[in-house]
Amino acid sequence: MKITGAKKLARQLGDLPDASRAHIQKAIRLNVEEGARVARTLAPVLSGETRDQITTEFALDGMSGTVLIIDNDAAQADKDRAYAIEHGRKAGDRGTTQGAHYAWRTRAYLAKKFKNRIARAIRRAAREVSNG
């Protein structure tokens, strides 16, 4: 999927005053933390290991956030295990399994709510800039 206008939007958001940017950062933080909570709730709880590995990561001074199902610097065996839980195993010496799809379900469940929360924060920030 190609996103058009992302650089222009990033530049425009960077030009916002700090007080207005705080609304957007708060909305992003709420979205990411809520996404992590829902993913932890939907994650399979056989040993609790999968649930405990779900973390959040923020970049660009809080203007970007990510829910990490497994850390990027984790061992390859752990990454393979996380992938097998999400998507299932199709072949191999340990048989086949159905995927849990908890990350995908989290994204689908919260997408509209996140979009609306960000839109409200941007409108609030624009209103402050135009009135102030």
N, C-alpha and C positions, 0 to 999 in steps of 0.2 A: 504494500500500500504506500502510495506517495502522498506526503503531506505538503501542500503548497501554502506559501505565506508564513511558514514557521519562523524564518529569519526575521521577517518584518515584524511579526508579532512579538518575538523576543526583544527586538530593538525598542518597540513601543512600550513594552512592559518595563524595560530597563530605564526608560525615560520618565517613568512615573515617579512622583515624590515618594519618599520613604513611608510616609503615613498612609498613602494610598496603597502602596505595595504590601503593606502589612495585612490588609484585608485579604489579598490574594494568597499570601503566604499562609495565613491562618486556614483558609479554605483548602489549600493543597495539603497542609499537615493533617487536617481533619479527615480528608478523603483517604490519604495513605494509611493513617492509623486505623480507620474504620475498615479499609480493605484488608489489612493484616489481621484484624480481629475476626472478620468473617472467614478469611482463609483458614485461620487456626481452628475455628469452629467446624468448618467443613472437612478439614484434613482428617484422614484416617487415624485412629488412635489405638493402634495395636500396641506399640511400645511408647508412644509419646514423642519419639525422636523426630518424626516428620513435623509435628506441630511446633516443637521447640526450635526448629531451624528456620522458621518463617520470621523474617526481620524486615525492617524498613530502612531505606536509605534516601537521604536528601542531598540535592546538589544545587548549584547556582544560587546560593544564599536562600534556600528554601523555596525557590520558584519551580523546582522540579523534584518529584518524589517517586520512589519505586518500592513496590513490595517484592522482596526477594524470597523466593521459595527455598533457595539454597544459596549460600555465599558463592561468589565467583571463584574464590581461591580454595574451595573445598576440594577434597580428593576426587579423582575421576570415578571411583567406585561409589562414592556418595551421590555424585551427580547422576550416575546411571540408575541408582536406586530411586532417586527422586523422579527421574523421567519415567521409570517403570511404574511408579505409583500413579502418576498423573495420566499416563497414556496406556498403561498396561504392557504386558509382554506378549509379543506375537509368536516368537519362536525361541528356542534355546533349550538347554539341558534341564531347566527347572520348570518347564511347562509354560502354558499361556495363562494370562490373567486379563481381567477387564480393568480398564483404567478408572480411577476415582474421579478425575476431571474436576477436582476441587478448585484449582486456580481458575479454570475457565468459567466455572459456575459463579465464582466470586466476581469476576470481571463482568459477566453478563447481568448478574443481580444488581450490581452497584453502578453500572455505566450511566444510566439516565440520571440518577441521583447526583453523581459526581459532576456531570456536565452542568446540571442546573445550579449546583452549589458554586461552581467556578463562575458561571454566568452572572449570578447574583453578586459575587464579590467584585467582578469587573465592573458591573453597573454601579455598585456602591463607590468604587474607587473613581470612576469617571465622574460621578455626581459630585464627589468631594473636590476633584480637580476643577470642574467647571464652576462650582459655587465658591471655591476658596480663592 
